Amino acid sequence: MSGVAAVVAMLTLLAPVPTPGASSVRCQPPAAAAERAGPGPAERLCLPAVHTVATGRGQRIAVIDTGVAPHSRLAGRLVGLGDALAGGTGLDDCDGHGTAVAGLIGAAADSRDGFVGVAPDARILAVRQFSPTVAGADGHPAGDLGSLAAAVRRSVEAGATVVNISGAVCLPAERAAVDGAAVHSALRAAAAADVVVVAAAGNLDSGGCAADRPDLVSLPGWDDDVLTVGAVGPDDRPARFTMPGPWVDVAAPGTDVRSLTAGGGTGPLLDGTSFAAPLVAGLAALIREHHPGLSAREVTNRITATARRPPAGRDDAVGSGVVDLVAALTSEPASLSSPTPGVTSELARPAPATPRAGWPLAALATLLTIATATTGVLRRHPRTPP
């Protein structure tokens, strides 16, 4: 079996295989929860205080995901940017994943459940690019690296100031440099256009990611032009599922997270680096609003410089540390050049609630059916793991 076929076979074991030629199957996104069952970003990230400083107004955040369903708490700020799978607008979400990601970024507050997104005044640009229930024309689980590259370029062309990619696939580094050439080119163009791109680090035992394979890297997070996010629990310790690597830049809460559902309302508690990344994408939007003179690189530097450092210094699970929204927004330039290890501002850290109904980690495995690159020049990547 070829390397590409092996990856495809592995991915199809983790999700239903659509009938060849079919464009979709019945949508069954997670149902809304009747009651709030756990802490949201507001409690864990001090959002009430943060929102006195910035709310994301004037920012455009592209969500490259399973689509984003229209929701009352995104009303007036949700724009369909396209659908790489079925040729639609991007405003269909058969899986609920993209809607949850968008909610963590930009949901408006509702006093009935206390949930609010990190940047509730930001505009959301929805692109459907991957899905476990919607297939491309060839019937393979969607999507692939080519459509990811195209989605990044479309987001930049639409004026996104921040792009969020909550999906990952793990490959050996040498192969990733070849198969990911188109994605690298698109990400380099995004950086040149002064766009902040945030990506999930990936989940262990999903999308080919494994803790016992030091040769593996995570795409697109391995790329230098991406701010890559791992996941931590409420005690700021790395989540059991977060994919470590020298390419991880920072971490954010990724366990027991509540967000919007495609059917309306809010849903069950979620786990995954998928849900840590949008918190950081929202933070990037807040910084871009509050410090409009900063470049994309300066925004990412501010996020990493103000992160709460792990006790032993930088590590591969959380990178420079856990993001600190208050410090990232309000720190003076002098403090950014020599960040002090440890907590830089107090954040609420409630205990996990029970019972839990976590998002299945295998849902991310359907991102990226690998396309073999036939041409291109290998790039020596500085993030090659030891």
C-alpha positions as CSV (number, residue, x, y, z in Angstrom):
1,M,0.0,0.0,0.0
2,S,1.4,3.4,-0.9
3,G,2.0,6.1,1.7
4,V,-0.9,8.2,0.4
5,A,-3.2,5.2,0.3
6,A,-2.2,4.2,3.9
7,V,-3.2,7.6,5.2
8,V,-6.5,7.5,3.3
9,A,-7.3,4.1,4.7
10,M,-6.5,5.1,8.2
11,L,-8.7,8.2,7.9
12,T,-11.6,6.3,6.5
13,L,-11.5,3.9,9.4
14,L,-12.2,6.8,11.7
15,A,-15.3,8.2,9.9
16,P,-18.1,7.0,7.6
17,V,-17.0,6.7,4.0
18,P,-19.5,8.7,1.8
19,T,-20.9,6.9,-1.3
20,P,-18.7,7.7,-4.3
21,G,-20.1,10.7,-6.2
22,A,-22.3,11.8,-3.3
23,S,-22.0,15.3,-2.1
24,S,-23.3,14.8,1.4
25,V,-25.2,12.6,3.9
26,R,-27.8,13.6,6.4
27,C,-26.7,16.4,8.7
28,Q,-26.7,15.4,12.4
29,P,-24.9,18.1,14.3
30,P,-24.7,17.9,18.1
31,A,-28.0,18.9,19.8
32,A,-28.3,22.0,22.0
33,A,-28.0,21.4,25.7
34,A,-31.0,22.1,27.9
35,E,-28.8,23.5,30.7
36,R,-25.4,25.0,31.1
37,A,-23.1,22.2,32.4
38,G,-19.6,23.7,32.6
39,P,-17.3,26.7,32.5
40,G,-17.0,28.7,29.3
41,P,-14.3,31.0,28.1
42,A,-15.7,33.9,30.1
43,E,-14.7,32.3,33.4
44,R,-11.4,30.8,32.3
45,L,-10.1,33.9,30.4
46,C,-11.6,36.8,32.4
47,L,-13.6,38.0,29.4
48,P,-15.7,40.5,31.2
49,A,-12.6,42.5,32.1
50,V,-11.1,41.9,28.6
51,H,-14.2,43.2,26.9
52,T,-13.9,46.6,28.6
53,V,-10.7,47.0,26.5
54,A,-11.6,45.4,23.2
55,T,-14.4,43.3,21.6
56,G,-13.0,42.6,18.1
57,R,-14.9,45.4,16.4
58,G,-13.7,46.0,12.9
59,Q,-12.0,42.6,12.6
60,R,-12.7,39.9,10.1
61,I,-11.9,36.3,11.3
62,A,-12.0,33.6,8.7
63,V,-13.1,30.2,10.0
64,I,-11.8,27.4,7.8
65,D,-13.7,24.4,9.1
66,T,-16.9,22.3,8.5
67,G,-18.9,25.4,7.7
68,V,-20.7,27.7,10.1
69,A,-24.5,27.5,10.5
70,P,-26.4,30.7,10.9
71,H,-27.0,31.4,14.6
72,S,-28.8,34.1,16.5
73,R,-25.7,34.9,18.4
74,L,-23.7,35.5,15.2
75,A,-26.5,37.4,13.5
76,G,-25.4,40.3,11.4
77,R,-21.8,39.3,11.6
78,L,-21.6,36.0,9.7
79,V,-20.6,35.9,6.1
80,G,-20.5,32.8,3.9
81,L,-17.2,32.8,2.0
82,G,-17.5,29.6,0.1
83,D,-17.7,25.8,0.2
84,A,-14.9,23.6,-1.1
85,L,-17.0,20.5,-0.7
86,A,-20.4,21.1,-2.1
87,G,-20.1,24.4,-3.9
88,G,-22.3,26.3,-1.4
89,T,-21.8,29.4,0.6
90,G,-20.0,27.9,3.7
91,L,-23.1,28.5,5.8
92,D,-24.0,24.8,6.0
93,D,-22.6,22.8,8.9
94,C,-23.5,19.1,9.0
95,D,-21.1,18.4,11.8
96,G,-21.4,21.3,14.3
97,H,-17.6,21.6,14.6
98,G,-17.2,24.9,12.6
99,T,-20.2,26.4,14.4
100,A,-18.7,25.6,17.8
101,V,-15.4,27.1,16.6
102,A,-17.1,30.3,15.4
103,G,-19.0,30.6,18.6
104,L,-15.8,30.5,20.7
105,I,-14.4,33.2,18.5
106,G,-17.4,35.5,18.2
107,A,-20.6,34.5,19.9
108,A,-22.6,37.4,21.4
109,A,-23.3,37.3,25.1
110,D,-26.5,35.9,26.5
111,S,-27.3,36.3,30.2
112,R,-29.3,33.0,30.2
113,D,-26.2,30.9,29.9
114,G,-23.2,33.2,30.6
115,F,-21.4,32.2,27.4
116,V,-19.7,34.7,25.2
117,G,-17.1,34.5,22.5
118,V,-13.6,36.1,22.8
119,A,-14.3,38.7,20.1
120,P,-18.1,39.2,20.1
121,D,-18.1,42.1,17.8
122,A,-15.9,40.6,15.1
123,R,-17.2,39.5,11.7
124,I,-17.0,35.8,11.0
125,L,-16.1,34.6,7.4
126,A,-17.1,31.0,7.0
127,V,-15.4,28.6,4.7
128,R,-16.4,24.9,4.6
129,Q,-13.2,22.9,3.7
130,F,-13.4,19.6,5.6
131,S,-16.1,17.3,7.0
132,P,-16.6,13.7,8.1
133,T,-20.1,13.7,6.5
134,V,-19.6,15.6,3.2
135,A,-17.4,14.3,0.5
136,G,-15.7,15.7,-2.5
137,A,-16.6,14.7,-6.1
138,D,-14.3,11.7,-5.9
139,G,-16.1,10.3,-2.8
140,H,-13.1,10.6,-0.6
141,P,-13.4,12.0,2.9
142,A,-12.9,15.8,2.6
143,G,-10.9,17.9,2.5
144,D,-7.3,17.8,1.3
145,L,-4.2,20.0,1.4
146,G,-5.0,21.6,-1.9
147,S,-8.4,22.8,-0.8
148,L,-6.9,24.1,2.5
149,A,-4.4,26.2,0.5
150,A,-7.2,27.5,-1.6
151,A,-9.3,28.3,1.5
152,V,-6.4,30.3,3.1
153,R,-6.0,32.3,-0.1
154,R,-9.7,33.0,-0.4
155,S,-9.8,34.2,3.2
156,V,-6.9,36.6,2.6
157,E,-8.5,37.9,-0.6
158,A,-11.8,38.5,1.3
159,G,-9.9,40.8,3.7
160,A,-9.6,38.6,6.8
161,T,-7.4,40.0,9.5
162,V,-7.2,36.7,11.3
163,V,-7.6,33.1,10.0
164,N,-8.5,30.1,12.2
165,I,-7.8,26.5,11.2
166,S,-9.1,24.0,13.7
167,G,-7.9,20.9,12.0
168,A,-4.6,19.1,11.7
169,V,-3.0,16.0,10.1
170,C,0.4,14.5,11.1
171,L,3.0,13.3,8.6
172,P,6.7,12.6,8.6
173,A,8.6,15.9,8.3
174,E,10.2,15.1,4.9
175,R,6.9,14.1,3.4
176,A,5.1,17.1,5.0
177,A,7.6,19.5,3.3
178,V,6.5,18.1,-0.1
179,D,2.8,17.4,0.3
180,G,2.3,20.6,2.2
181,A,4.1,22.8,-0.4
182,A,0.8,24.4,-1.6
183,V,-0.3,25.1,2.0
184,H,3.1,26.7,2.8
185,S,2.8,28.9,-0.2
186,A,-0.6,30.1,0.8
187,L,0.5,30.7,4.4
188,R,3.5,32.7,3.2
189,A,1.1,34.8,1.1
190,A,-1.1,35.4,4.1
191,A,1.9,36.5,6.2
192,A,2.9,38.9,3.4
193,A,-0.6,40.3,3.4
194,D,-0.3,40.9,7.2
195,V,-2.8,38.3,8.2
196,V,-2.5,36.4,11.5
197,V,-3.1,32.6,10.9
198,V,-3.9,30.5,14.0
199,A,-4.0,26.7,13.9
200,A,-4.7,23.8,16.2
201,A,-1.7,21.7,17.2
202,G,-3.7,18.5,16.6
203,N,-5.0,15.7,18.8
204,L,-3.1,12.5,19.6
205,D,-4.6,9.4,18.1
206,S,-6.4,11.5,15.5
207,G,-5.4,12.6,12.0
208,G,-2.3,10.4,12.2
209,C,-0.9,12.2,15.2
210,A,0.9,10.0,17.8
211,A,3.1,10.6,20.8
212,D,5.5,7.8,20.1
213,R,6.5,9.1,16.6
214,P,9.2,11.8,16.9
215,D,9.4,11.9,13.1
216,L,5.9,13.3,12.8
217,V,4.9,17.0,12.4
218,S,1.5,18.6,12.4
219,L,0.2,20.4,9.4
220,P,-0.6,23.3,9.1
221,G,0.8,24.1,12.5
222,W,4.3,23.1,11.6
223,D,4.7,26.0,9.3
224,D,6.6,29.1,10.5
225,D,3.9,31.5,9.4
226,V,1.3,30.0,11.7
227,L,0.6,30.6,15.4
228,T,0.1,27.0,16.6
229,V,-2.0,26.3,19.7
230,G,-2.0,23.4,22.1
231,A,-4.6,22.6,24.7
232,V,-4.6,22.7,28.5
233,G,-7.0,21.9,31.2
234,P,-8.3,24.3,33.9
235,D,-5.1,23.8,35.9
236,D,-3.0,25.0,32.9
237,R,-1.5,21.5,32.6
238,P,-1.3,20.1,29.0
239,A,-4.4,18.2,28.1
240,R,-3.9,14.4,27.7
241,F,-4.7,14.6,23.9
242,T,-2.7,17.6,22.8
243,M,0.0,16.9,20.2
244,P,3.4,18.2,21.3
245,G,6.2,19.5,19.1
246,P,8.7,22.3,18.8
247,W,6.2,24.0,16.4
248,V,3.7,24.6,19.3
249,D,3.8,28.3,20.1
250,V,1.2,28.7,22.9
251,A,-1.6,26.9,24.6
252,A,-5.2,27.8,25.6
253,P,-8.1,26.0,27.4
254,G,-9.2,23.0,25.4
255,T,-11.2,20.9,27.8
256,D,-14.8,21.1,29.0
257,V,-15.4,24.0,26.6
258,R,-19.0,25.1,25.8
259,S,-20.0,26.8,22.5
260,L,-22.8,27.2,20.0
261,T,-24.5,24.4,18.1
262,A,-25.6,24.3,14.5
263,G,-29.1,23.7,15.6
264,G,-29.3,26.8,17.8
265,G,-28.4,27.3,21.5
266,T,-25.3,26.0,23.1
267,G,-24.2,22.4,23.2
268,P,-22.4,19.8,25.3
269,L,-18.9,20.2,26.7
270,L,-16.1,19.8,24.1
271,D,-12.5,18.7,24.2
272,G,-9.8,19.2,21.7
273,T,-7.1,21.5,20.3
274,S,-9.8,22.5,17.9
275,F,-11.4,24.5,20.6
276,A,-8.2,26.0,22.1
277,A,-7.2,27.6,18.7
278,P,-10.2,29.8,18.3
279,L,-9.7,31.4,21.7
280,V,-6.3,32.5,20.5
281,A,-7.7,33.6,17.1
282,G,-10.2,35.7,19.1
283,L,-7.4,37.2,21.1
284,A,-5.5,38.1,18.0
285,A,-8.5,40.0,16.8
286,L,-8.8,41.9,20.1
287,I,-5.1,42.9,19.9
288,R,-5.6,44.0,16.3
289,E,-8.5,46.2,17.4
290,H,-6.8,47.7,20.5
291,H,-3.3,48.0,18.9
292,P,-4.1,48.8,15.2
293,G,-0.6,49.8,14.4
294,L,0.8,46.3,15.1
295,S,1.8,44.0,12.2
296,A,0.6,40.3,12.2
297,R,4.1,39.3,13.4
298,E,4.0,41.8,16.2
299,V,0.5,40.5,17.2
300,T,1.8,36.9,17.5
301,N,4.9,38.1,19.3
302,R,2.8,39.9,21.9
303,I,0.7,36.7,22.4
304,T,3.7,34.5,23.0
305,A,5.6,37.1,25.1
306,T,2.8,37.6,27.6
307,A,1.9,33.9,27.9
308,R,2.2,32.3,31.4
309,R,5.4,30.4,31.2
310,P,5.6,26.7,32.3
311,P,7.7,26.2,35.4
312,A,10.6,24.7,33.5
313,G,10.5,27.2,30.7
314,R,9.3,26.6,27.1
315,D,8.1,23.0,26.4
316,D,6.7,21.2,23.4
317,A,3.2,20.7,24.8
318,V,2.4,24.4,25.6
319,G,5.1,26.3,23.7
320,S,5.8,29.6,25.4
321,G,2.9,29.0,27.8
322,V,-0.8,29.5,28.3
323,V,-2.2,32.7,26.8
324,D,-3.0,35.5,29.1
325,L,-5.6,37.8,27.5
326,V,-5.3,40.7,30.0
327,A,-1.6,40.8,29.7
328,A,-1.6,40.4,25.9
329,L,-3.9,43.4,25.6
330,T,-2.5,45.7,28.2
331,S,1.3,45.0,28.7
332,E,3.6,47.9,28.0
333,P,6.2,47.4,25.2
334,A,9.1,47.3,27.7
335,S,7.7,44.2,29.4
336,L,7.3,42.4,26.1
337,S,11.0,42.3,25.5
338,S,11.8,40.3,28.7
339,P,8.7,38.5,29.9
340,T,8.7,37.2,33.4
341,P,8.0,33.5,34.0
342,G,4.9,32.7,35.9
343,V,1.4,34.2,36.1
344,T,1.2,37.7,34.7
345,S,-2.4,38.3,35.5
346,E,-5.0,36.4,37.6
347,L,-7.4,34.2,35.7
348,A,-10.4,32.3,37.0
349,R,-9.7,28.5,37.0
350,P,-13.0,26.7,37.9
351,A,-12.9,22.9,38.4
352,P,-14.2,20.8,35.5
353,A,-17.9,20.1,35.7
354,T,-19.6,16.7,35.5
355,P,-21.1,15.0,33.8
356,R,-19.2,15.6,30.5
357,A,-20.2,15.1,26.9
358,G,-17.0,15.7,25.0
359,W,-16.7,16.2,21.3
360,P,-15.3,13.0,19.7
361,L,-11.6,13.5,19.0
362,A,-11.9,11.4,15.8
363,A,-13.9,14.1,14.2
364,L,-10.7,16.0,13.4
365,A,-9.2,13.0,11.6
366,T,-11.2,13.6,8.5
367,L,-9.3,16.8,7.7
368,L,-6.9,16.5,4.9
369,T,-6.9,13.4,2.6
370,I,-3.3,13.8,1.5
371,A,-2.6,14.7,-2.2
372,T,0.8,13.7,-3.5
373,A,2.9,16.6,-4.8
374,T,4.4,15.9,-8.2
375,T,6.7,18.9,-8.4
376,G,8.2,21.4,-6.1
377,V,11.4,22.2,-4.2
378,L,12.0,20.8,-0.7
379,R,12.3,23.5,1.9
380,R,14.5,22.9,4.9
381,H,12.1,23.7,7.7
382,P,13.5,25.1,10.9
383,R,10.8,23.4,13.0
384,T,12.0,19.9,12.2
385,P,11.7,17.9,15.4
386,P,14.7,16.4,17.1
